[in-house]
Amino acid sequence: MKRAESRQKEVDRLFLKMYVDRASEKITKRNFVMLSSKQIELEEQVASLREEIRKPEQETIGAEKWIELIKENAVPKELTATLLNTMIKKILIHAPEINENGERIQEIEIYYRFIRKNE
């Protein structure tokens, strides 16, 4: 990340110089466009790296919220719609299937709030 940011600053500095050189027609349009492309590429790379760094932080925050909800509702007196809506994002109930033993199998997926699951 630091390398990418450092490289981005360097390219920004060069871009400013090339912009002045291009305005005074000291460099070709092709050279100017090449550096512009590199600058955009580095901006995207830095943004992507920042997002990768942010993901674990968001997951930690989500886990902390989940723990708080569990603590608050550890021993519920009754299962209410409010409690379920607070803790569960969605429930997927798949079509039933019959396995090789003739048993009916039905998959149910529960997506809890604040707990990341690939969807």
Distance bins in CASP14 RR format, pairs under 12 A and 6 or more apart:
PFRMAT RR
TARGET T0000
AUTHOR 0000-0000-0000
RMODE 2
METHOD distances of the structure
MODEL  1
1 7 0 0 0 0 0 1 0 0 0 0 0
1 8 0 0 0 0 0 1 0 0 0 0 0
1 42 0 0 0 0 0 1 0 0 0 0 0
1 45 0 0 0 0 1 0 0 0 0 0 0
1 46 1 0 0 1 0 0 0 0 0 0 0
1 47 0 0 0 0 0 1 0 0 0 0 0
1 48 0 0 0 0 1 0 0 0 0 0 0
1 49 1 0 1 0 0 0 0 0 0 0 0
1 50 1 0 0 1 0 0 0 0 0 0 0
1 51 0 0 0 0 0 1 0 0 0 0 0
1 52 0 0 0 0 1 0 0 0 0 0 0
1 53 1 0 0 1 0 0 0 0 0 0 0
1 54 0 0 0 0 0 1 0 0 0 0 0
2 8 0 0 0 0 0 1 0 0 0 0 0
2 9 0 0 0 0 0 1 0 0 0 0 0
2 46 0 0 0 0 0 1 0 0 0 0 0
2 49 0 0 0 0 1 0 0 0 0 0 0
2 50 0 0 0 0 0 1 0 0 0 0 0
2 53 0 0 0 0 0 1 0 0 0 0 0
3 9 0 0 0 0 0 1 0 0 0 0 0
3 10 0 0 0 0 0 1 0 0 0 0 0
3 42 0 0 0 0 0 1 0 0 0 0 0
3 45 0 0 0 0 1 0 0 0 0 0 0
3 46 0 0 0 0 0 1 0 0 0 0 0
3 49 0 0 0 0 1 0 0 0 0 0 0
4 10 0 0 0 0 0 1 0 0 0 0 0
4 11 0 0 0 0 0 1 0 0 0 0 0
4 41 0 0 0 0 0 1 0 0 0 0 0
4 42 1 0 0 1 0 0 0 0 0 0 0
4 43 0 0 0 0 1 0 0 0 0 0 0
4 44 0 0 0 0 0 1 0 0 0 0 0
4 45 1 0 1 0 0 0 0 0 0 0 0
4 46 1 0 1 0 0 0 0 0 0 0 0
4 47 0 0 0 0 1 0 0 0 0 0 0
4 48 0 0 0 0 1 0 0 0 0 0 0
4 49 1 0 1 0 0 0 0 0 0 0 0
4 50 0 0 0 0 1 0 0 0 0 0 0
4 52 0 0 0 0 0 1 0 0 0 0 0
4 53 0 0 0 0 0 1 0 0 0 0 0
5 11 0 0 0 0 0 1 0 0 0 0 0
5 12 0 0 0 0 0 1 0 0 0 0 0
5 42 0 0 0 0 1 0 0 0 0 0 0
5 43 0 0 0 0 0 1 0 0 0 0 0
5 45 0 0 0 0 1 0 0 0 0 0 0
5 46 1 0 1 0 0 0 0 0 0 0 0
5 47 0 0 0 0 0 1 0 0 0 0 0
5 49 0 0 0 0 1 0 0 0 0 0 0
5 50 0 0 0 0 1 0 0 0 0 0 0
5 53 0 0 0 0 0 1 0 0 0 0 0
6 12 0 0 0 0 0 1 0 0 0 0 0
6 13 0 0 0 0 0 1 0 0 0 0 0
6 42 0 0 0 0 0 1 0 0 0 0 0
6 45 0 0 0 0 0 1 0 0 0 0 0
6 46 0 0 0 0 0 1 0 0 0 0 0
7 13 0 0 0 0 0 1 0 0 0 0 0
7 14 0 0 0 0 0 1 0 0 0 0 0
7 38 0 0 0 0 1 0 0 0 0 0 0
7 39 0 0 0 0 0 1 0 0 0 0 0
7 41 0 0 0 0 0 1 0 0 0 0 0
7 42 1 0 1 0 0 0 0 0 0 0 0
7 43 0 0 0 0 0 1 0 0 0 0 0
7 45 0 0 0 0 1 0 0 0 0 0 0
7 46 0 0 0 0 1 0 0 0 0 0 0
7 49 0 0 0 0 0 1 0 0 0 0 0
8 14 0 0 0 0 0 1 0 0 0 0 0
8 15 0 0 0 0 0 1 0 0 0 0 0
8 38 0 0 0 0 1 0 0 0 0 0 0
8 39 1 0 0 1 0 0 0 0 0 0 0
8 40 0 0 0 0 0 1 0 0 0 0 0
8 41 0 0 0 0 1 0 0 0 0 0 0
8 42 1 0 1 0 0 0 0 0 0 0 0
8 43 1 0 0 1 0 0 0 0 0 0 0
8 44 0 0 0 0 0 1 0 0 0 0 0
8 45 1 0 0 1 0 0 0 0 0 0 0
8 46 1 0 1 0 0 0 0 0 0 0 0
8 47 0 0 0 0 0 1 0 0 0 0 0
8 49 0 0 0 0 0 1 0 0 0 0 0
8 50 0 0 0 0 0 1 0 0 0 0 0
9 15 0 0 0 0 0 1 0 0 0 0 0
9 16 0 0 0 0 0 1 0 0 0 0 0
9 39 0 0 0 0 0 1 0 0 0 0 0
9 42 0 0 0 0 1 0 0 0 0 0 0
9 43 0 0 0 0 0 1 0 0 0 0 0
9 46 0 0 0 0 0 1 0 0 0 0 0
10 16 0 0 0 0 0 1 0 0 0 0 0
10 17 0 0 0 0 0 1 0 0 0 0 0
10 35 0 0 0 0 0 1 0 0 0 0 0
10 38 0 0 0 0 0 1 0 0 0 0 0
10 39 0 0 0 0 0 1 0 0 0 0 0
10 42 0 0 0 0 1 0 0 0 0 0 0
11 17 0 0 0 0 0 1 0 0 0 0 0
11 18 0 0 0 0 1 0 0 0 0 0 0
11 34 0 0 0 0 0 1 0 0 0 0 0
11 35 1 0 0 1 0 0 0 0 0 0 0
11 36 0 0 0 0 1 0 0 0 0 0 0
11 37 0 0 0 0 0 1 0 0 0 0 0
11 38 1 0 1 0 0 0 0 0 0 0 0
11 39 1 0 1 0 0 0 0 0 0 0 0
11 40 0 0 0 0 1 0 0 0 0 0 0
11 41 0 0 0 0 1 0 0 0 0 0 0
11 42 1 0 1 0 0 0 0 0 0 0 0
11 43 0 0 0 0 1 0 0 0 0 0 0
11 45 0 0 0 0 0 1 0 0 0 0 0
11 46 0 0 0 0 0 1 0 0 0 0 0
12 18 0 0 0 0 0 1 0 0 0 0 0
12 19 0 0 0 0 0 1 0 0 0 0 0
12 35 0 0 0 0 0 1 0 0 0 0 0
12 36 0 0 0 0 0 1 0 0 0 0 0
12 38 0 0 0 0 0 1 0 0 0 0 0
12 39 1 0 0 1 0 0 0 0 0 0 0
12 40 0 0 0 0 0 1 0 0 0 0 0
12 42 0 0 0 0 1 0 0 0 0 0 0
12 43 0 0 0 0 1 0 0 0 0 0 0
12 46 0 0 0 0 0 1 0 0 0 0 0
13 19 0 0 0 0 0 1 0 0 0 0 0
13 20 0 0 0 0 0 1 0 0 0 0 0
13 35 0 0 0 0 0 1 0 0 0 0 0
13 39 0 0 0 0 0 1 0 0 0 0 0
14 20 0 0 0 0 0 1 0 0 0 0 0
14 21 0 0 0 0 1 0 0 0 0 0 0
14 22 0 0 0 0 0 1 0 0 0 0 0
14 27 0 0 0 0 0 1 0 0 0 0 0
14 31 0 0 0 0 0 1 0 0 0 0 0
14 32 0 0 0 0 0 1 0 0 0 0 0
14 34 0 0 0 0 0 1 0 0 0 0 0
14 35 1 0 0 1 0 0 0 0 0 0 0
14 36 0 0 0 0 0 1 0 0 0 0 0
14 38 0 0 0 0 1 0 0 0 0 0 0
14 39 0 0 0 0 1 0 0 0 0 0 0
14 42 0 0 0 0 0 1 0 0 0 0 0
15 21 0 0 0 0 0 1 0 0 0 0 0
15 22 0 0 0 0 1 0 0 0 0 0 0
15 27 0 0 0 0 0 1 0 0 0 0 0
15 31 0 0 0 0 0 1 0 0 0 0 0
15 32 0 0 0 0 1 0 0 0 0 0 0
15 33 0 0 0 0 0 1 0 0 0 0 0
15 34 0 0 0 0 0 1 0 0 0 0 0
15 35 1 0 1 0 0 0 0 0 0 0 0
15 36 1 0 0 1 0 0 0 0 0 0 0
15 37 0 0 0 0 0 1 0 0 0 0 0
15 38 0 0 0 0 1 0 0 0 0 0 0
15 39 1 0 1 0 0 0 0 0 0 0 0
15 40 0 0 0 0 0 1 0 0 0 0 0
15 42 0 0 0 0 0 1 0 0 0 0 0
15 43 0 0 0 0 0 1 0 0 0 0 0
16 22 0 0 0 0 0 1 0 0 0 0 0
16 23 0 0 0 0 0 1 0 0 0 0 0
16 32 0 0 0 0 0 1 0 0 0 0 0
16 35 0 0 0 0 0 1 0 0 0 0 0
16 36 0 0 0 0 0 1 0 0 0 0 0
16 39 0 0 0 0 0 1 0 0 0 0 0
17 23 0 0 0 0 0 1 0 0 0 0 0
17 24 0 0 0 0 0 1 0 0 0 0 0
17 26 0 0 0 0 1 0 0 0 0 0 0
17 27 0 0 0 0 1 0 0 0 0 0 0
17 31 0 0 0 0 0 1 0 0 0 0 0
17 32 0 0 0 0 0 1 0 0 0 0 0
17 35 0 0 0 0 1 0 0 0 0 0 0
18 24 0 0 0 0 0 1 0 0 0 0 0
18 25 0 0 0 0 0 1 0 0 0 0 0
18 26 0 0 0 0 1 0 0 0 0 0 0
18 27 1 0 0 1 0 0 0 0 0 0 0
18 28 0 0 0 0 0 1 0 0 0 0 0
18 29 0 0 0 0 0 1 0 0 0 0 0
18 30 0 0 0 0 0 1 0 0 0 0 0
18 31 1 0 0 1 0 0 0 0 0 0 0
18 32 1 0 1 0 0 0 0 0 0 0 0
18 33 0 0 0 0 0 1 0 0 0 0 0
18 34 0 0 0 0 1 0 0 0 0 0 0
18 35 1 0 1 0 0 0 0 0 0 0 0
18 36 0 0 0 0 1 0 0 0 0 0 0
18 38 0 0 0 0 0 1 0 0 0 0 0
18 39 0 0 0 0 1 0 0 0 0 0 0
19 26 0 0 0 0 0 1 0 0 0 0 0
19 27 0 0 0 0 1 0 0 0 0 0 0
19 29 0 0 0 0 0 1 0 0 0 0 0
19 31 0 0 0 0 0 1 0 0 0 0 0
19 32 1 0 0 1 0 0 0 0 0 0 0
19 33 0 0 0 0 0 1 0 0 0 0 0
19 35 0 0 0 0 1 0 0 0 0 0 0
19 36 0 0 0 0 1 0 0 0 0 0 0
19 39 0 0 0 0 0 1 0 0 0 0 0
20 26 0 0 0 0 1 0 0 0 0 0 0
20 27 0 0 0 0 1 0 0 0 0 0 0
20 32 0 0 0 0 0 1 0 0 0 0 0
21 27 1 0 1 0 0 0 0 0 0 0 0
21 28 0 0 0 0 1 0 0 0 0 0 0
21 29 0 0 0 0 0 1 0 0 0 0 0
21 31 0 0 0 0 1 0 0 0 0 0 0
21 32 0 0 0 0 1 0 0 0 0 0 0
21 35 0 0 0 0 0 1 0 0 0 0 0
22 28 0 0 0 0 1 0 0 0 0 0 0
22 29 1 0 0 1 0 0 0 0 0 0 0
22 30 0 0 0 0 0 1 0 0 0 0 0
22 31 0 0 0 0 1 0 0 0 0 0 0
22 32 1 0 1 0 0 0 0 0 0 0 0
22 33 0 0 0 0 1 0 0 0 0 0 0
22 34 0 0 0 0 0 1 0 0 0 0 0
22 35 0 0 0 0 1 0 0 0 0 0 0
22 36 0 0 0 0 1 0 0 0 0 0 0
23 29 0 0 0 0 0 1 0 0 0 0 0
23 32 0 0 0 0 1 0 0 0 0 0 0
24 32 0 0 0 0 0 1 0 0 0 0 0
25 31 0 0 0 0 0 1 0 0 0 0 0
25 32 0 0 0 0 0 1 0 0 0 0 0
26 32 0 0 0 0 0 1 0 0 0 0 0
27 33 0 0 0 0 0 1 0 0 0 0 0
27 34 0 0 0 0 0 1 0 0 0 0 0
27 35 0 0 0 0 1 0 0 0 0 0 0
27 36 0 0 0 0 0 1 0 0 0 0 0
28 34 0 0 0 0 1 0 0 0 0 0 0
28 35 0 0 0 0 0 1 0 0 0 0 0
29 35 0 0 0 0 0 1 0 0 0 0 0
29 36 0 0 0 0 0 1 0 0 0 0 0
30 36 0 0 0 0 0 1 0 0 0 0 0
30 37 0 0 0 0 0 1 0 0 0 0 0
31 37 0 0 0 0 0 1 0 0 0 0 0
31 38 0 0 0 0 0 1 0 0 0 0 0
32 38 0 0 0 0 0 1 0 0 0 0 0
32 39 0 0 0 0 0 1 0 0 0 0 0
33 39 0 0 0 0 0 1 0 0 0 0 0
33 40 0 0 0 0 0 1 0 0 0 0 0
34 40 0 0 0 0 0 1 0 0 0 0 0
34 41 0 0 0 0 0 1 0 0 0 0 0
35 41 0 0 0 0 0 1 0 0 0 0 0
35 42 0 0 0 0 0 1 0 0 0 0 0
36 42 0 0 0 0 0 1 0 0 0 0 0
36 43 0 0 0 0 0 1 0 0 0 0 0
37 43 0 0 0 0 0 1 0 0 0 0 0
37 44 0 0 0 0 0 1 0 0 0 0 0
38 44 0 0 0 0 0 1 0 0 0 0 0
38 45 0 0 0 0 0 1 0 0 0 0 0
39 45 0 0 0 0 0 1 0 0 0 0 0
39 46 0 0 0 0 0 1 0 0 0 0 0
40 46 0 0 0 0 0 1 0 0 0 0 0
40 47 0 0 0 0 0 1 0 0 0 0 0
41 47 0 0 0 0 0 1 0 0 0 0 0
41 48 0 0 0 0 0 1 0 0 0 0 0
42 48 0 0 0 0 0 1 0 0 0 0 0
42 49 0 0 0 0 0 1 0 0 0 0 0
43 49 0 0 0 0 0 1 0 0 0 0 0
43 50 0 0 0 0 0 1 0 0 0 0 0
44 50 0 0 0 0 0 1 0 0 0 0 0
44 51 0 0 0 0 0 1 0 0 0 0 0
45 51 0 0 0 0 0 1 0 0 0 0 0
45 52 0 0 0 0 0 1 0 0 0 0 0
46 52 0 0 0 0 0 1 0 0 0 0 0
46 53 0 0 0 0 0 1 0 0 0 0 0
47 53 0 0 0 0 0 1 0 0 0 0 0
47 54 0 0 0 0 0 1 0 0 0 0 0
48 54 0 0 0 0 0 1 0 0 0 0 0
48 55 0 0 0 0 0 1 0 0 0 0 0
49 55 0 0 0 0 0 1 0 0 0 0 0
50 57 0 0 0 0 0 1 0 0 0 0 0
51 57 0 0 0 0 0 1 0 0 0 0 0
51 58 0 0 0 0 1 0 0 0 0 0 0
52 58 0 0 0 0 0 1 0 0 0 0 0
52 59 0 0 0 0 0 1 0 0 0 0 0
53 59 0 0 0 0 0 1 0 0 0 0 0
54 60 0 0 0 0 0 1 0 0 0 0 0
54 61 0 0 0 0 0 1 0 0 0 0 0
55 61 0 0 0 0 0 1 0 0 0 0 0
55 62 0 0 0 0 0 1 0 0 0 0 0
55 116 0 0 0 0 1 0 0 0 0 0 0
56 62 0 0 0 0 0 1 0 0 0 0 0
56 63 0 0 0 0 0 1 0 0 0 0 0
56 116 0 0 0 0 0 1 0 0 0 0 0
57 63 0 0 0 0 0 1 0 0 0 0 0
57 64 0 0 0 0 0 1 0 0 0 0 0
58 64 0 0 0 0 0 1 0 0 0 0 0
58 65 0 0 0 0 0 1 0 0 0 0 0
58 114 0 0 0 0 1 0 0 0 0 0 0
58 115 0 0 0 0 0 1 0 0 0 0 0
58 116 0 0 0 0 1 0 0 0 0 0 0
59 65 0 0 0 0 0 1 0 0 0 0 0
59 66 0 0 0 0 0 1 0 0 0 0 0
59 114 0 0 0 0 1 0 0 0 0 0 0
59 115 0 0 0 0 1 0 0 0 0 0 0
59 116 1 0 1 0 0 0 0 0 0 0 0
59 117 0 0 0 0 0 1 0 0 0 0 0
60 66 0 0 0 0 0 1 0 0 0 0 0
60 67 0 0 0 0 0 1 0 0 0 0 0
60 114 0 0 0 0 0 1 0 0 0 0 0
60 115 0 0 0 0 0 1 0 0 0 0 0
60 116 0 0 0 0 0 1 0 0 0 0 0
61 67 0 0 0 0 0 1 0 0 0 0 0
61 68 0 0 0 0 0 1 0 0 0 0 0
61 114 1 0 0 1 0 0 0 0 0 0 0
61 115 0 0 0 0 0 1 0 0 0 0 0
61 116 0 0 0 0 0 1 0 0 0 0 0
62 68 0 0 0 0 1 0 0 0 0 0 0
62 69 0 0 0 0 1 0 0 0 0 0 0
62 70 0 0 0 0 0 1 0 0 0 0 0
62 89 0 0 0 0 0 1 0 0 0 0 0
62 112 0 0 0 0 1 0 0 0 0 0 0
62 113 0 0 0 0 1 0 0 0 0 0 0
62 114 1 1 0 0 0 0 0 0 0 0 0
62 115 1 0 0 1 0 0 0 0 0 0 0
62 116 1 0 0 1 0 0 0 0 0 0 0
63 69 0 0 0 0 0 1 0 0 0 0 0
63 70 0 0 0 0 0 1 0 0 0 0 0
63 112 0 0 0 0 0 1 0 0 0 0 0
63 113 0 0 0 0 0 1 0 0 0 0 0
63 114 1 0 0 1 0 0 0 0 0 0 0
63 115 1 0 0 1 0 0 0 0 0 0 0
63 116 0 0 0 0 1 0 0 0 0 0 0
64 70 0 0 0 0 0 1 0 0 0 0 0
64 71 0 0 0 0 0 1 0 0 0 0 0
64 114 0 0 0 0 1 0 0 0 0 0 0
64 115 0 0 0 0 0 1 0 0 0 0 0
65 71 0 0 0 0 0 1 0 0 0 0 0
65 72 0 0 0 0 0 1 0 0 0 0 0
65 86 0 0 0 0 0 1 0 0 0 0 0
65 87 0 0 0 0 0 1 0 0 0 0 0
65 112 0 0 0 0 0 1 0 0 0 0 0
65 113 1 0 0 1 0 0 0 0 0 0 0
65 114 1 0 1 0 0 0 0 0 0 0 0
65 115 0 0 0 0 1 0 0 0 0 0 0
65 116 0 0 0 0 0 1 0 0 0 0 0
66 72 0 0 0 0 0 1 0 0 0 0 0
66 73 0 0 0 0 0 1 0 0 0 0 0
66 86 0 0 0 0 0 1 0 0 0 0 0
66 87 0 0 0 0 1 0 0 0 0 0 0
66 88 0 0 0 0 0 1 0 0 0 0 0
66 89 0 0 0 0 0 1 0 0 0 0 0
66 112 1 0 0 1 0 0 0 0 0 0 0
66 113 1 0 0 1 0 0 0 0 0 0 0
66 114 1 0 1 0 0 0 0 0 0 0 0
66 115 1 0 1 0 0 0 0 0 0 0 0
66 116 0 0 0 0 0 1 0 0 0 0 0
67 73 0 0 0 0 0 1 0 0 0 0 0
67 74 0 0 0 0 0 1 0 0 0 0 0
67 87 0 0 0 0 0 1 0 0 0 0 0
67 112 0 0 0 0 0 1 0 0 0 0 0
67 114 0 0 0 0 1 0 0 0 0 0 0
67 115 0 0 0 0 0 1 0 0 0 0 0
68 74 0 0 0 0 0 1 0 0 0 0 0
68 86 0 0 0 0 0 1 0 0 0 0 0
68 87 0 0 0 0 0 1 0 0 0 0 0
68 113 0 0 0 0 0 1 0 0 0 0 0
68 114 0 0 0 0 1 0 0 0 0 0 0
69 76 0 0 0 0 0 1 0 0 0 0 0
69 82 0 0 0 0 0 1 0 0 0 0 0
69 83 0 0 0 0 1 0 0 0 0 0 0
69 84 0 0 0 0 0 1 0 0 0 0 0
69 85 0 0 0 0 0 1 0 0 0 0 0
69 86 1 0 0 1 0 0 0 0 0 0 0
69 87 1 0 1 0 0 0 0 0 0 0 0
69 88 0 0 0 0 0 1 0 0 0 0 0
69 112 0 0 0 0 1 0 0 0 0 0 0
69 113 1 0 0 1 0 0 0 0 0 0 0
69 114 1 0 0 1 0 0 0 0 0 0 0
69 115 0 0 0 0 0 1 0 0 0 0 0
70 76 0 0 0 0 0 1 0 0 0 0 0
70 83 0 0 0 0 0 1 0 0 0 0 0
70 86 0 0 0 0 0 1 0 0 0 0 0
70 87 0 0 0 0 1 0 0 0 0 0 0
70 112 0 0 0 0 1 0 0 0 0 0 0
70 113 0 0 0 0 0 1 0 0 0 0 0
70 114 0 0 0 0 0 1 0 0 0 0 0
70 115 0 0 0 0 0 1 0 0 0 0 0
71 87 0 0 0 0 0 1 0 0 0 0 0
72 82 0 0 0 0 0 1 0 0 0 0 0
72 83 0 0 0 0 1 0 0 0 0 0 0
72 86 0 0 0 0 1 0 0 0 0 0 0
72 87 0 0 0 0 1 0 0 0 0 0 0
73 79 0 0 0 0 1 0 0 0 0 0 0
73 80 0 0 0 0 1 0 0 0 0 0 0
73 82 0 0 0 0 1 0 0 0 0 0 0
73 83 1 0 1 0 0 0 0 0 0 0 0
73 84 0 0 0 0 0 1 0 0 0 0 0
73 85 0 0 0 0 0 1 0 0 0 0 0
73 86 1 0 0 1 0 0 0 0 0 0 0
73 87 1 0 0 1 0 0 0 0 0 0 0
73 88 0 0 0 0 0 1 0 0 0 0 0
74 83 0 0 0 0 0 1 0 0 0 0 0
74 87 0 0 0 0 0 1 0 0 0 0 0
75 83 0 0 0 0 0 1 0 0 0 0 0
76 82 0 0 0 0 0 1 0 0 0 0 0
76 83 1 0 1 0 0 0 0 0 0 0 0
76 84 0 0 0 0 0 1 0 0 0 0 0
76 86 0 0 0 0 0 1 0 0 0 0 0
76 87 0 0 0 0 1 0 0 0 0 0 0
77 83 0 0 0 0 1 0 0 0 0 0 0
78 84 0 0 0 0 0 1 0 0 0 0 0
79 85 0 0 0 0 0 1 0 0 0 0 0
79 86 0 0 0 0 0 1 0 0 0 0 0
79 87 0 0 0 0 0 1 0 0 0 0 0
79 88 0 0 0 0 0 1 0 0 0 0 0
80 86 0 0 0 0 1 0 0 0 0 0 0
80 87 0 0 0 0 0 1 0 0 0 0 0
81 87 0 0 0 0 0 1 0 0 0 0 0
81 88 0 0 0 0 0 1 0 0 0 0 0
82 88 0 0 0 0 0 1 0 0 0 0 0
83 113 0 0 0 0 0 1 0 0 0 0 0
84 90 0 0 0 0 0 1 0 0 0 0 0
84 91 0 0 0 0 1 0 0 0 0 0 0
84 110 0 0 0 0 0 1 0 0 0 0 0
84 112 0 0 0 0 0 1 0 0 0 0 0
84 113 0 0 0 0 0 1 0 0 0 0 0
85 91 0 0 0 0 0 1 0 0 0 0 0
85 112 0 0 0 0 0 1 0 0 0 0 0
85 113 0 0 0 0 1 0 0 0 0 0 0
86 112 0 0 0 0 0 1 0 0 0 0 0
86 113 1 0 0 1 0 0 0 0 0 0 0
86 114 0 0 0 0 0 1 0 0 0 0 0
87 110 0 0 0 0 1 0 0 0 0 0 0
87 111 0 0 0 0 0 1 0 0 0 0 0
87 112 1 0 0 1 0 0 0 0 0 0 0
87 113 1 0 0 1 0 0 0 0 0 0 0
87 114 0 0 0 0 1 0 0 0 0 0 0
87 115 0 0 0 0 1 0 0 0 0 0 0
88 108 0 0 0 0 0 1 0 0 0 0 0
88 109 0 0 0 0 0 1 0 0 0 0 0
88 110 1 0 0 1 0 0 0 0 0 0 0
88 111 1 0 0 1 0 0 0 0 0 0 0
88 112 1 0 1 0 0 0 0 0 0 0 0
88 113 1 0 0 1 0 0 0 0 0 0 0
88 114 0 0 0 0 0 1 0 0 0 0 0
88 115 0 0 0 0 0 1 0 0 0 0 0
88 117 0 0 0 0 0 1 0 0 0 0 0
89 109 0 0 0 0 0 1 0 0 0 0 0
89 110 0 0 0 0 1 0 0 0 0 0 0
89 111 1 0 1 0 0 0 0 0 0 0 0
89 112 1 0 0 1 0 0 0 0 0 0 0
89 113 1 0 1 0 0 0 0 0 0 0 0
89 114 0 0 0 0 1 0 0 0 0 0 0
89 115 0 0 0 0 1 0 0 0 0 0 0
89 116 0 0 0 0 0 1 0 0 0 0 0
89 117 0 0 0 0 1 0 0 0 0 0 0
89 119 0 0 0 0 1 0 0 0 0 0 0
90 108 0 0 0 0 0 1 0 0 0 0 0
90 109 0 0 0 0 1 0 0 0 0 0 0
90 110 0 0 0 0 1 0 0 0 0 0 0
90 111 1 0 1 0 0 0 0 0 0 0 0
90 112 0 0 0 0 1 0 0 0 0 0 0
90 113 0 0 0 0 1 0 0 0 0 0 0
90 117 0 0 0 0 0 1 0 0 0 0 0
90 119 0 0 0 0 1 0 0 0 0 0 0
91 107 0 0 0 0 0 1 0 0 0 0 0
91 108 1 0 0 1 0 0 0 0 0 0 0
91 109 1 0 0 1 0 0 0 0 0 0 0
91 110 1 0 1 0 0 0 0 0 0 0 0
91 111 1 0 0 1 0 0 0 0 0 0 0
91 112 0 0 0 0 0 1 0 0 0 0 0
92 106 0 0 0 0 0 1 0 0 0 0 0
92 107 0 0 0 0 1 0 0 0 0 0 0
92 108 1 0 0 1 0 0 0 0 0 0 0
92 109 1 0 1 0 0 0 0 0 0 0 0
92 110 0 0 0 0 1 0 0 0 0 0 0
92 111 1 0 0 1 0 0 0 0 0 0 0
92 117 0 0 0 0 0 1 0 0 0 0 0
92 119 0 0 0 0 1 0 0 0 0 0 0
93 106 1 0 0 1 0 0 0 0 0 0 0
93 107 1 0 0 1 0 0 0 0 0 0 0
93 108 1 0 1 0 0 0 0 0 0 0 0
93 109 0 0 0 0 1 0 0 0 0 0 0
93 110 0 0 0 0 0 1 0 0 0 0 0
94 105 0 0 0 0 1 0 0 0 0 0 0
94 106 1 0 0 1 0 0 0 0 0 0 0
94 107 1 0 1 0 0 0 0 0 0 0 0
94 108 1 0 0 1 0 0 0 0 0 0 0
94 109 1 0 0 1 0 0 0 0 0 0 0
95 104 0 0 0 0 0 1 0 0 0 0 0
95 105 0 0 0 0 0 1 0 0 0 0 0
95 106 1 0 0 1 0 0 0 0 0 0 0
95 107 0 0 0 0 1 0 0 0 0 0 0
95 108 0 0 0 0 0 1 0 0 0 0 0
96 102 0 0 0 0 0 1 0 0 0 0 0
96 103 0 0 0 0 0 1 0 0 0 0 0
96 104 1 0 1 0 0 0 0 0 0 0 0
96 105 1 0 0 1 0 0 0 0 0 0 0
96 106 1 0 1 0 0 0 0 0 0 0 0
96 107 0 0 0 0 1 0 0 0 0 0 0
96 108 0 0 0 0 0 1 0 0 0 0 0
97 103 0 0 0 0 1 0 0 0 0 0 0
97 104 1 0 0 1 0 0 0 0 0 0 0
97 105 1 0 1 0 0 0 0 0 0 0 0
97 106 1 0 0 1 0 0 0 0 0 0 0
97 107 0 0 0 0 1 0 0 0 0 0 0
98 104 1 0 1 0 0 0 0 0 0 0 0
98 105 1 0 0 1 0 0 0 0 0 0 0
98 106 0 0 0 0 0 1 0 0 0 0 0
99 105 1 0 1 0 0 0 0 0 0 0 0
99 106 0 0 0 0 0 1 0 0 0 0 0
99 107 0 0 0 0 0 1 0 0 0 0 0
109 117 0 0 0 0 1 0 0 0 0 0 0
109 118 0 0 0 0 0 1 0 0 0 0 0
109 119 0 0 0 0 1 0 0 0 0 0 0
110 117 0 0 0 0 1 0 0 0 0 0 0
111 117 1 0 1 0 0 0 0 0 0 0 0
111 118 0 0 0 0 0 1 0 0 0 0 0
111 119 1 0 0 1 0 0 0 0 0 0 0
END
